[in-house]
Amino acid sequence: MLGSASAQRISADGATQTFDFLTEQYFDQVYFKYQPTAGTVAGFHQYDTQLEDYSAATLEKQRAALHVWEKKFAAIDAAALDAPQAADHDILLNSIRSAILTMEVVRPLEKNPDVYSSGATGAIFVLMERPFAPANTRLRSVVEREKLIPTQLLEARQNLKNPPKVFTEIALEQIDGLVSFFQTDVPSAFSDATDAGVKAEFAKSNAVVIEALKSYGAWMKSDLLPRSNGDYKLGEDTFRKELALNEMVDVPLDHLLQIAMNDLHKNQAEFARVAKEIDPAKTPQQMLAELASIHPAPDKLLPAFHDTFASLTNFIRTHHIITIPSEVQPTLEETPPFMRATTQASMDPPGPYETHSTKALFNVTLPEKDWTPERVSEHMAAFNVGTIISTSVHEAYPGHYVQFLWSPQVTSKVRKLIGANTNIEGWAHYCEQMMLDQGYGQPGFGANTEREAKLVRLGQLQDALLRDARFVVSIRLHTGVGGAMSFDDAVNFFVSDGYQSRAIGTMETKRGTSDALYLYYTLGKLEIMKLREDVKAKQGAKFNLQQFHDDFMRQGFAPIKVIRKQMLHDDSPVL
């Protein structure tokens, strides 16, 4: 500990007050100052007219500020804090160190052109997706942000050094959709604005953004793509550091890979067993092909998801799975254009401090109008009779949406604003299996016949295998542990071992090049399952599943290691 911490060790109260004071200052002076779009998302609307400044001078100020604040928080003696606050201290310090690692080592602003184009689009989307203020007020903020976008796109040309080819290809794949978004979606979202002056300003700023994005796309294609020869791999050292800082997991990578392979093989064996029960004459791959063909038409996909909500919530309540704090359902809509290249479905809840618009959006990626029939068929195979249920469970009940409904009961600002993906995505993925294990998906609850019930289980297992494949690919693609894996190797692995179509395998591998830690789905699920078994062993006959799930929710979005300590009062391993 640094000597300057001595005054803070006088009493627990002193350390507590210091930590609370510094936390408020940090979020205000650093976290949101340099990420104003995140401020809007969180519900802090004083940031609505600002945009991320990616100039070299500002980036250097941000980097220096992170180092200053890392020292300030490191100087606080965590032993003088109470247990929940000591955990928050660790979470916040890890978050700052992760941000430093990102700026100094990972360097996405030098490597990923999509950060700029999709990031700018996202900054406008968060102002239009929810009516947290009158249309005229939000449109004024759109205008102020749009005025800054052309400069940001020019900064991109200065910052981007040697991107991986796949990053530039993804950015180019999405650019036409982003242009269309500004041409069509943004104006239509503010059709009810009445302030003529603001509307006139918007017409100008929006036209400039459209041209700036077109120019950025042309520049990427003619200039950046030919010289995009960089490496997307994090490398073993950086991968381990990110995993430890973001998820508080320090298990050796070779051991993690073995855990991933074991889970993959277990789920493959279970898939084969269930497939044989349905039709002994068919191989698992033939059953997979049959399952892929049982899906709604593209224009019926959103209603198909909505139709699951009533039976899911009814089952959760009658079987005492978890407390659902609200009767309000999420709103289904098509995935925004800047997310479609790498996302099939997602939950977009309002920020933890949003008070004026509390609608949560359930996004589903529909086929594009210019796709070939073959590509549409491959895409829709991911939304079969089983995966529609597991996706509804994952995104809505009792997955992401229910966890969001619990978030107002979390009082810690750190846990409201900084989340571990092994918790967030681990919880949602854990729910997919847990719900079927508890009896959902049987005739009368999500299925009409025994055969359909088995197909639902196959869909859940297919989704589990997708996440198992992410687990394996993330480690091998970025670190080479277990054997180096090329992009094409990863696509093939998603198809052969993850039981996905080639279109999905390609989408997933693209995502994995930049979302290096997307092993957090299965990793988090396995951590939660171990926690549940350990709590059950400790409580014996007193164990109650709903109580376990409710207690888990009360911990917010903290890493599972933190939650284990709170629920088990020990430092036993997460896996």
C-alpha positions in Angstrom: 0.0 0.0 0.0 1.1 3.5 -0.6 2.1 5.7 2.3 -0.6 8.2 1.4 -3.2 5.7 2.5 -2.3 6.0 6.2 -4.8 8.8 6.9 -7.6 6.6 5.3 -6.7 3.7 7.7 -7.6 5.7 10.8 -11.1 4.2 10.8 -13.5 2.3 8.6 -15.6 5.4 8.4 -12.7 7.4 6.9 -12.0 4.8 4.3 -15.7 4.4 3.5 -16.1 8.1 3.0 -13.0 8.4 0.9 -14.0 5.5 -1.3 -17.6 6.9 -1.8 -16.3 10.4 -2.5 -13.6 9.2 -5.0 -16.1 6.9 -6.7 -18.5 9.8 -7.4 -15.6 11.9 -8.7 -14.3 9.2 -10.9 -17.5 8.4 -12.7 -18.1 12.2 -13.2 -14.6 13.3 -14.1 -13.2 10.3 -16.0 -15.6 7.5 -16.8 -18.4 9.5 -18.4 -16.3 12.5 -19.4 -14.5 10.4 -21.9 -17.5 8.1 -22.7 -20.5 10.5 -22.9 -22.5 8.0 -24.9 -22.2 5.6 -22.0 -23.6 8.5 -19.8 -26.7 8.7 -22.0 -27.1 5.0 -21.9 -26.8 5.0 -18.1 -29.5 7.7 -17.8 -27.3 10.7 -17.1 -28.6 13.1 -19.7 -26.1 16.0 -19.0 -23.9 14.1 -21.5 -26.5 13.9 -24.3 -24.9 16.7 -26.5 -21.4 15.4 -26.2 -19.6 12.8 -28.3 -16.4 10.8 -27.7 -13.3 12.8 -28.6 -10.7 10.6 -30.3 -8.1 13.3 -31.0 -4.6 12.3 -29.9 -4.4 15.1 -27.3 -7.7 14.0 -25.6 -6.7 10.3 -25.7 -3.5 11.1 -24.0 -5.4 13.1 -21.3 -7.7 10.1 -20.8 -4.8 7.7 -20.5 -3.1 10.0 -17.9 -6.3 10.4 -15.9 -6.8 6.7 -15.7 -3.3 6.3 -14.2 -3.9 9.0 -11.7 -7.2 7.5 -10.6 -5.7 4.0 -10.5 -3.2 5.3 -7.9 -5.9 7.0 -5.9 -8.0 3.9 -5.6 -5.0 1.6 -5.0 -4.1 3.9 -2.1 -7.3 3.0 -0.2 -6.9 0.1 2.2 -9.6 -2.3 1.2 -9.3 -4.0 4.6 -10.8 -0.9 6.2 -13.9 -1.2 4.1 -16.9 -3.4 4.9 -17.2 -6.6 2.7 -19.6 -5.4 0.0 -17.6 -2.1 -0.4 -14.3 -3.9 -0.4 -15.6 -5.9 -3.3 -16.8 -2.8 -5.1 -13.3 -1.4 -4.5 -11.8 -4.4 -6.3 -14.3 -4.2 -9.1 -13.7 -0.5 -9.8 -9.9 -0.8 -9.5 -10.0 -3.8 -12.0 -12.2 -1.8 -14.3 -9.7 1.1 -14.4 -6.7 -1.3 -14.9 -8.7 -3.0 -17.7 -9.3 0.5 -19.4 -5.5 1.2 -19.2 -4.8 -2.2 -20.7 -7.2 -1.5 -23.5 -5.8 1.9 -24.3 -2.1 0.9 -24.0 -2.0 -2.7 -25.2 -5.2 -3.8 -27.1 -5.5 -0.3 -28.8 -8.9 -0.8 -30.6 -8.8 2.8 -31.7 -5.8 2.0 -33.8 -7.1 -1.3 -35.1 -10.9 -1.3 -35.5 -12.5 1.2 -37.9 -16.0 0.0 -36.9 -15.5 1.5 -33.5 -15.9 4.9 -35.1 -18.7 4.4 -37.7 -20.9 2.1 -35.5 -19.9 4.0 -32.4 -21.1 7.3 -33.9 -24.3 5.6 -35.1 -24.9 4.1 -31.6 -24.4 7.6 -30.1 -27.4 8.8 -32.1 -29.4 5.6 -31.6 -29.5 5.9 -27.8 -31.0 9.4 -28.2 -33.8 8.2 -30.5 -34.7 4.7 -29.2 -36.4 5.9 -26.0 -38.6 8.9 -25.3 -36.8 9.9 -22.1 -37.4 13.6 -23.1 -39.6 15.4 -25.6 -38.8 14.9 -29.2 -37.6 18.5 -29.7 -35.2 18.2 -26.8 -33.7 14.9 -28.0 -33.5 16.1 -31.5 -31.5 19.1 -30.3 -29.1 16.7 -28.7 -29.0 14.7 -31.9 -28.0 17.8 -33.8 -25.2 18.6 -31.3 -23.8 15.1 -31.5 -24.1 15.0 -35.3 -22.1 18.2 -35.6 -19.2 16.3 -34.0 -19.4 13.0 -36.0 -17.5 14.3 -39.1 -14.6 15.3 -36.9 -14.7 11.9 -35.2 -14.5 10.1 -38.6 -11.5 12.3 -39.6 -9.8 11.4 -36.3 -10.4 7.8 -37.3 -8.2 8.3 -40.4 -5.5 9.7 -38.2 -5.7 7.0 -35.5 -6.1 3.8 -37.6 -2.6 2.3 -38.1 -2.7 -1.3 -39.4 -6.1 -2.9 -38.7 -6.7 -6.6 -39.1 -8.3 -7.2 -42.5 -11.4 -8.8 -40.9 -12.1 -5.6 -38.8 -12.1 -3.4 -41.9 -14.3 -6.0 -43.7 -16.8 -5.9 -40.9 -16.8 -2.1 -40.9 -17.4 -2.1 -44.6 -20.1 -4.8 -44.4 -22.0 -2.5 -42.0 -21.4 0.9 -43.6 -24.3 0.9 -46.1 -26.7 0.0 -43.2 -25.4 2.9 -41.2 -25.9 5.3 -44.1 -29.4 4.0 -44.5 -30.0 4.4 -40.8 -29.3 8.2 -41.0 -31.2 8.5 -44.3 -34.3 6.8 -43.1 -34.5 5.7 -39.4 -33.3 8.9 -37.7 -35.6 11.3 -39.6 -38.6 9.0 -39.1 -37.8 8.6 -35.3 -38.3 12.4 -34.9 -41.2 12.9 -37.2 -43.2 14.2 -34.2 -40.7 17.0 -33.5 -42.4 20.4 -33.8 -39.5 22.9 -33.5 -39.0 24.2 -37.0 -35.6 25.7 -36.1 -34.2 22.4 -34.7 -35.7 20.5 -37.6 -33.9 22.7 -40.1 -30.6 22.4 -38.2 -31.1 18.6 -38.1 -31.7 18.4 -41.9 -28.3 20.1 -42.3 -26.3 18.1 -39.7 -27.9 14.8 -40.8 -27.0 15.4 -44.5 -23.4 16.2 -43.4 -23.2 12.9 -41.4 -24.5 10.9 -44.3 -21.8 12.3 -46.6 -19.2 11.8 -43.9 -20.1 8.2 -43.5 -20.1 7.6 -47.3 -16.7 9.2 -47.5 -15.4 7.1 -44.6 -16.7 4.0 -46.4 -15.0 4.9 -49.6 -11.8 5.7 -47.8 -11.9 2.3 -46.0 -12.5 0.5 -49.2 -9.8 2.3 -51.3 -7.2 3.2 -48.7 -7.6 1.3 -45.5 -8.5 -2.2 -46.7 -5.5 -2.7 -49.0 -3.2 -1.9 -46.0 -5.2 -3.8 -43.4 -2.6 -6.4 -42.5 -2.7 -6.3 -38.7 -3.3 -9.1 -36.2 -6.5 -9.4 -34.2 -5.1 -11.9 -31.7 -4.7 -10.6 -28.2 -2.0 -13.1 -27.3 -1.8 -15.2 -24.2 -0.5 -12.6 -21.7 -3.1 -10.0 -22.6 -5.9 -12.5 -22.8 -5.1 -13.7 -19.2 -4.9 -10.2 -17.9 -8.3 -9.2 -19.5 -9.9 -12.3 -18.0 -8.5 -11.6 -14.5 -9.5 -7.9 -14.6 -12.9 -8.1 -16.2 -14.2 -11.4 -14.8 -11.9 -12.1 -11.8 -11.0 -15.5 -13.3 -7.4 -16.6 -13.0 -7.7 -20.2 -13.9 -4.8 -21.3 -16.2 -5.8 -21.2 -19.9 -5.0 -24.8 -20.6 -7.2 -25.9 -17.7 -10.0 -23.5 -18.9 -9.7 -25.1 -22.4 -10.1 -28.6 -20.9 -13.2 -27.4 -19.0 -14.6 -26.1 -22.3 -13.9 -29.3 -24.2 -15.4 -31.4 -21.5 -18.6 -29.4 -21.5 -18.7 -29.5 -25.3 -18.3 -33.3 -25.4 -20.9 -33.7 -22.6 -23.5 -31.6 -24.6 -22.7 -33.5 -27.9 -23.3 -36.8 -26.1 -26.6 -35.5 -24.7 -27.6 -34.2 -28.1 -26.9 -37.7 -29.6 -29.0 -39.3 -26.8 -32.0 -37.1 -27.3 -31.8 -37.3 -31.1 -31.8 -41.1 -30.9 -34.9 -41.0 -28.7 -36.7 -38.9 -31.4 -35.6 -41.1 -34.3 -33.2 -44.0 -33.9 -32.8 -44.2 -37.6 -31.3 -40.7 -37.9 -27.8 -39.5 -37.0 -27.4 -36.5 -34.8 -26.5 -34.4 -37.9 -29.7 -35.6 -39.7 -31.7 -34.6 -36.6 -29.9 -31.2 -36.6 -30.9 -30.7 -40.2 -34.5 -31.5 -39.4 -34.5 -29.2 -36.4 -33.0 -26.4 -38.6 -36.0 -26.7 -40.9 -38.6 -26.2 -38.2 -38.8 -22.4 -37.9 -41.3 -19.6 -38.5 -41.3 -17.5 -41.7 -39.1 -14.4 -41.3 -42.2 -12.1 -41.0 -43.5 -14.3 -38.2 -40.3 -14.4 -36.2 -41.1 -11.5 -33.8 -44.6 -12.7 -33.0 -43.1 -16.2 -32.3 -40.9 -14.8 -29.6 -43.7 -12.8 -28.1 -45.9 -15.9 -28.0 -43.4 -17.5 -25.5 -43.7 -14.8 -22.8 -47.0 -15.8 -21.2 -46.0 -19.5 -20.8 -42.6 -18.6 -19.5 -43.8 -16.2 -16.8 -46.6 -18.6 -15.8 -44.1 -21.4 -15.4 -41.6 -19.3 -13.4 -44.3 -18.2 -11.0 -46.0 -21.6 -10.5 -42.7 -23.5 -10.2 -41.1 -20.9 -7.9 -38.1 -20.3 -10.1 -37.4 -16.6 -9.3 -39.3 -13.5 -8.2 -40.3 -11.4 -11.3 -40.4 -7.8 -10.0 -42.7 -6.4 -12.7 -45.6 -7.4 -14.9 -44.4 -5.2 -17.8 -43.0 -7.2 -20.8 -40.1 -6.2 -23.0 -40.7 -4.7 -26.4 -39.7 -6.8 -29.4 -38.1 -5.0 -32.4 -35.7 -5.6 -35.2 -32.0 -5.3 -34.3 -30.5 -1.9 -35.1 -28.4 -1.9 -38.3 -25.1 -1.3 -36.7 -25.4 -4.5 -34.6 -26.7 -6.9 -37.3 -23.4 -8.2 -38.7 -22.5 -9.9 -35.4 -25.7 -10.3 -33.4 -28.7 -12.7 -33.8 -30.7 -11.5 -30.7 -30.1 -9.1 -27.8 -31.7 -7.4 -24.9 -31.4 -3.6 -24.6 -32.8 -2.4 -21.2 -32.8 1.2 -20.2 -29.8 2.4 -18.1 -29.8 1.9 -14.3 -30.3 5.7 -13.8 -32.9 6.2 -16.5 -36.1 7.5 -14.9 -38.2 8.8 -17.8 -38.3 5.8 -20.2 -38.2 2.4 -18.7 -39.0 0.3 -21.8 -36.6 -2.7 -22.4 -36.1 -3.7 -26.1 -35.7 -7.3 -27.2 -33.8 -7.1 -30.5 -34.0 -9.9 -33.1 -32.0 -9.9 -36.3 -34.2 -10.5 -39.4 -32.9 -11.5 -42.8 -31.9 -8.6 -45.0 -34.0 -7.9 -48.1 -31.1 -8.5 -50.5 -30.1 -11.9 -49.2 -30.3 -15.0 -51.3 -32.9 -17.7 -50.4 -30.1 -19.9 -49.3 -28.7 -17.3 -46.9 -32.1 -16.6 -45.5 -32.6 -20.3 -44.9 -29.3 -20.6 -43.1 -30.0 -17.5 -40.9 -33.5 -18.8 -40.0 -32.1 -22.2 -39.0 -30.8 -20.4 -35.9 -34.4 -19.6 -34.9 -35.8 -23.2 -34.8 -38.5 -24.5 -32.5 -36.0 -25.1 -29.7 -33.7 -22.1 -30.0 -36.6 -19.7 -30.1 -37.5 -20.9 -26.6 -33.9 -20.9 -25.3 -33.4 -17.4 -26.8 -36.6 -16.1 -25.1 -35.4 -17.6 -21.8 -31.9 -16.1 -22.3 -33.0 -12.6 -23.4 -36.2 -12.3 -21.4 -37.6 -14.8 -18.8 -35.8 -15.4 -16.5 -32.6 -14.2 -18.3 -31.4 -10.6 -19.1 -34.8 -8.9 -18.7 -35.5 -10.3 -15.2 -32.0 -9.4 -14.1 -32.7 -5.9 -15.4 -35.9 -5.8 -13.4 -34.0 -6.6 -10.2 -31.3 -3.9 -10.8 -33.2 -1.1 -9.0 -32.8 -3.1 -5.8 -29.0 -2.9 -6.2 -27.8 0.2 -4.3 -24.1 0.2 -5.2 -23.2 2.6 -8.0 -20.2 0.5 -9.0 -22.4 -2.6 -9.4 -25.0 -0.7 -11.4 -22.5 0.7 -13.9 -19.8 -1.9 -14.1 -20.8 -5.5 -14.9 -19.0 -8.8 -15.4 -20.1 -10.6 -18.5 -19.6 -14.0 -16.7 -22.5 -12.8 -14.5 -24.7 -11.1 -17.1 -24.3 -13.5 -20.0 -23.5 -16.5 -17.7 -26.8 -16.0 -15.9 -28.8 -15.8 -19.1 -27.1 -18.9 -20.5 -27.5 -20.8 -17.2 -31.2 -20.1 -17.4 -31.6 -21.9 -20.7 -30.6 -25.2 -19.2 -32.0 -24.6 -15.8 -35.5 -23.9 -17.1 -35.7 -27.1 -19.0 -34.1 -29.1 -16.1 -37.0 -27.7 -13.9 -39.6 -28.9 -16.4 -40.2 -26.1 -18.9 -40.5 -27.2 -22.5 -42.6 -30.2 -21.7 -46.1 -30.7 -23.1 -48.3 -28.0 -21.5 -45.4 -25.7 -20.9 -43.7 -24.5 -24.1 -44.4 -27.7 -26.1 -47.4 -29.5 -27.4 -46.1 -33.1 -27.8 -43.4 -35.3 -26.4 -41.6 -35.1 -29.7 -41.7 -31.3 -29.7 -40.4 -31.4 -26.1 -37.4 -33.4 -27.3 -36.9 -31.0 -30.2 -36.9 -28.1 -27.7 -34.2 -29.8 -25.7 -32.2 -30.3 -28.9 -32.5 -26.6 -29.5 -31.2 -25.8 -26.0 -28.3 -28.2 -26.5 -27.5 -26.6 -29.9 -27.4 -23.2 -28.2 -25.2 -24.7 -25.5 -22.8 -26.1 -28.1 -22.7 -22.7 -29.8 -21.5 -21.2 -26.5 -19.1 -24.1 -25.9 -17.6 -23.5 -29.4 -17.2 -19.8 -28.5 -15.3 -20.9 -25.3 -12.9 -23.0 -27.3 -12.5 -20.6 -30.2 -11.8 -17.6 -28.0 -8.9 -19.3 -26.3 -7.4 -21.0 -29.3 -8.0 -18.1 -31.8 -6.4 -15.5 -29.5 -3.7 -17.4 -27.6 -2.8 -20.5 -29.5 -3.2 -22.5 -26.2 -4.4 -26.0 -27.3 -3.2 -25.4 -30.8 -3.3 -22.3 -33.0 -6.6 -21.7 -34.8 -7.1 -19.7 -38.0 -10.2 -17.8 -38.9 -11.3 -20.7 -41.3 -10.5 -23.3 -38.6 -12.8 -21.4 -36.2 -15.6 -21.3 -38.7 -15.2 -25.0 -39.4 -15.2 -25.7 -35.6 -18.5 -23.9 -35.1 -20.0 -26.0 -37.9 -18.5 -29.4 -37.0 -18.4 -29.3 -33.2 -20.8 -26.4 -32.4 -23.5 -27.7 -34.7 -24.1 -24.4 -36.4 -24.7 -23.5 -40.0 -21.8 -22.1 -42.0 -23.4 -18.6 -42.1 -23.7 -18.6 -38.3 -20.2 -20.0 -37.9 -18.8 -17.2 -40.0 -20.8 -14.5 -38.1 -19.6 -16.0 -34.8 -16.0 -16.1 -35.8 -16.1 -12.5 -37.0 -17.5 -11.6 -33.6 -14.8 -13.5 -31.9 -12.0 -11.6 -33.6 -12.9 -8.5 -31.6 -15.0 -9.9 -28.7 -12.0 -12.0 -27.6 -13.5 -13.0 -24.2 -16.8 -14.3 -25.5 -16.1 -17.5 -23.6 -17.9 -15.7 -20.8 -21.3 -17.4 -21.6 -20.3 -21.0 -20.7 -17.7 -19.9 -18.3 -20.2 -17.9 -16.3 -22.9 -20.6 -16.6 -20.5 -23.2 -15.1 -19.5 -20.8 -12.3 -23.1 -20.3 -11.4 -23.9 -24.0 -11.5 -20.9 -24.7 -9.2 -22.1 -21.9 -6.9 -25.6 -23.4 -6.8 -24.3 -26.8 -5.9 -21.9 -25.4 -3.2 -24.8 -23.4 -1.6 -27.0 -26.5 -1.8 -24.3 -28.6 -0.1 -23.9 -26.0 2.6 -27.7 -25.5 3.2 -28.8 -29.1 2.8 -32.6 -29.6 3.2 -33.0 -25.8 3.6 -31.9 -25.1 0.1 -34.6 -23.3 -2.0 -34.0 -22.6 -5.7 -36.1 -19.4 -5.8 -34.2 -18.1 -2.8 -30.9 -18.9 -4.4 -31.8 -17.1 -7.6 -33.2 -14.1 -5.7 -30.1 -13.9 -3.6 -28.0 -14.0 -6.7 -29.9 -11.2 -8.2 -29.4 -9.0 -5.1 -25.7 -8.9 -5.8 -26.0 -7.0 -9.0 -23.7 -7.6 -11.9 -20.6 -8.4 -9.9 -18.1 -11.1 -10.9 -19.1 -14.6 -9.6 -16.0 -14.6 -7.4 -17.5 -11.7 -5.5 -20.9 -13.3 -5.3 -19.5 -16.6 -4.0 -17.8 -14.7 -1.1 -21.1 -13.0 -0.2 -23.2 -16.2 -0.4 -20.7 -18.8 0.9 -18.5 -16.6 3.1 -15.3 -18.2 1.7 -12.7 -17.9 -1.0 -13.3 -21.3 -2.6 -12.5 -21.6 -6.3 -15.1 -20.4 -8.9 -14.7 -23.6 -11.0 
